[in-house]
């Protein structure tokens, strides 16, 4: 089976996304092949989001409704568990995919693992800028898992531009990521990047594969945090690093038996 023949599952957590979700789904469907799917878990929206999704007449769209609001991290985890494909793409409800995204991310996964790409900002395709330096915030292929220590230090210091909406995971690596740690309440994308980097399977794709929409209701933001929130975030990332290492060592011990 070639990479192009693999089945792709696009996982989306939706909540009160009626303003943009239809356009996002259309941009995704344009990229998908007949064997692919979009798994959309609606997190108890109250604005008609689920009805919009249910009204899209395409058999590749799967809608799952949660009876109560669990938050975006647990909703993404639910979507990932429901995915049937060989490769899983993450998608937000309010962005737009760039033509060629499927091929670019599958190309980044030729040797398996997790692929993370760059993104641009709507409406003018400006680059995302680092909240620390103000310079364009971009991944370079030269700093994939060959630079594990440097990548981890960037994650811990908050200057690594890993966004779930620009990521893809192969089926085997999904087993490393799930289940999410019970204490993970934010930054599921940094958890995925940490697991992949610790295992040496993180691949950077320099292409821009998604146009991100910045607005007041984004679940994640590139704006600087207050000191207290920043410290709590850093401690969370430290815990995630040691959990990723624990899982890697446990998997290695199991395979050596």
Beta strands, then each sheet from edge to edge (+ up, - down):
strand 1: 8-14
strand 2: 37-42
strand 3: 61-65
strand 4: 87-91
strand 5: 96-97
strand 6: 114-121
strand 7: 126-127
strand 8: 167-170
strand 9: 202-212
sheet 1: 3+ 2+ 1+ 4+ 8- 6+ 7-
sheet 2: 3+ 2+ 1+ 4+ 8- 6+ 9+ 5-
end
